[in-house]
Amino acid sequence: MIGLPNQTIENIKSSLKKIIKLNPEHISVYSLIIEEGTKLYEKYKNKQLELPDEESERRMYWYVKNILENNGYVHYEISNFAKQGYESKHNMDCWTQNEYIGFGVAAHSYLNGKRYSNTTDIKKYISQNKKGDPKGSDPFWSPNQIVHEIQTVEDMQKEYMLLGLRKIEGVSIQSFKNKFQENPIFLFRKELNKLVEQNLIIVDGNFIRLTNKGLDLANYVWEKFV
């Protein structure tokens, strides 16, 4: 974690030395976000604790990035580093909008543009699932499904861009074409042109990716595809 109360670059250096000595295959680096309604937020609001300013927090991020890369870690997603071949398969599936089906109590799924989860009540899950789909047409149907989101094609296209721009390699133009039969360069030409002009993204061969400036202002970039 970076951006913690009273944290300094020296603290970061000390932590990194210990982490690198442990030699893990995968490291996630997150900046502290204070949520309203928490005790930490109240202390911050009442000036009972001090957080590093934005410039200091960015210096921490780039220091961590440089040190980890110099020690053999691949920066493959905005908050994640891994030894070659140890990238998170689950997260990469999410960032490339791959579908998945969850089985069991409280399991989550994403299929055909629909995000849903199963009930958290195990007795209800067992008793209801014995009945099966009354229409007999959906093998994944369940009366316990809680639908969280049903996407249109436009929703899926925007999300594909947003998720893809989390990856350091960026959005594959060809993969977008294969999935949607559309060219993202044309489809999002207004958004992309503005972001290129602001030096926040670059079209690099077959990929649309964040620049170094874009890494620091990633939230602003992602907002263009919400």
Residue pairs with C-beta under 8 A, 6 or more apart in sequence:
1 29
1 30
1 31
1 32
2 12
2 29
2 30
2 31
2 32
2 57
2 60
2 61
2 64
3 31
3 32
3 51
3 52
3 57
3 60
4 11
4 32
4 51
4 52
5 49
5 50
5 51
6 49
6 50
7 52
7 60
8 52
9 56
9 59
9 60
9 63
12 60
12 63
12 64
13 63
16 64
16 67
16 68
19 27
20 67
20 68
20 71
25 82
25 83
25 86
26 80
26 81
26 82
26 83
26 86
26 87
26 88
27 68
27 73
27 80
27 81
27 82
28 79
28 80
28 81
29 61
29 64
29 65
29 68
29 79
29 80
29 81
30 79
31 57
31 61
32 51
34 40
34 41
34 44
34 51
35 41
40 49
43 49
44 51
52 60
58 216
61 216
65 75
65 81
68 75
68 81
69 75
69 81
72 83
72 84
73 81
73 82
73 83
74 81
74 82
74 83
74 84
74 87
75 81
75 168
76 82
76 87
76 167
76 168
76 169
77 87
77 91
77 92
77 95
77 166
77 167
77 168
78 166
78 167
78 168
78 210
78 215
78 218
80 87
80 88
80 91
82 88
92 167
93 100
94 163
95 163
95 164
95 166
95 167
96 163
96 164
96 175
97 156
97 159
97 160
97 163
97 179
99 110
99 111
99 112
100 109
100 110
100 111
101 109
101 111
101 140
102 108
102 109
102 117
102 118
104 118
104 125
105 118
105 119
105 120
105 121
105 122
105 125
106 117
106 118
106 119
106 120
107 117
107 118
108 115
108 116
108 117
108 118
109 115
109 116
109 117
109 140
111 140
113 150
113 151
113 152
113 153
113 155
113 156
114 147
114 149
114 150
114 151
115 147
115 148
115 149
115 150
115 151
116 145
116 146
116 147
116 148
117 145
117 146
117 148
118 125
118 142
118 144
118 145
118 146
119 125
119 128
119 144
119 146
121 144
124 144
125 144
128 142
128 143
128 144
129 142
129 143
129 144
131 143
132 141
133 139
133 141
135 141
151 159
153 180
156 180
157 176
157 180
157 182
157 184
157 187
158 225
158 226
159 225
160 171
160 176
160 179
160 180
161 171
161 176
161 184
161 188
161 208
161 225
162 222
162 225
162 226
164 170
164 171
164 172
164 176
164 208
165 171
165 201
165 208
165 209
165 210
165 214
165 218
165 221
165 222
165 225
166 218
166 222
167 209
168 209
168 210
169 207
169 209
170 201
170 204
170 207
170 208
170 209
170 210
171 184
171 207
171 208
171 209
172 206
172 207
173 183
173 184
173 185
173 203
173 206
173 207
173 208
174 206
176 182
176 183
176 184
177 183
177 184
184 192
184 208
185 192
185 203
185 208
188 225
191 224
191 225
192 201
192 203
192 208
194 224
195 201
195 214
195 221
195 224
196 202
196 203
198 213
199 211
199 213
199 214
200 210
200 211
200 213
200 214
200 217
200 220
200 221
201 208
201 209
201 210
201 211
201 214
201 221
202 208
202 209
202 211
210 218
210 221
214 221
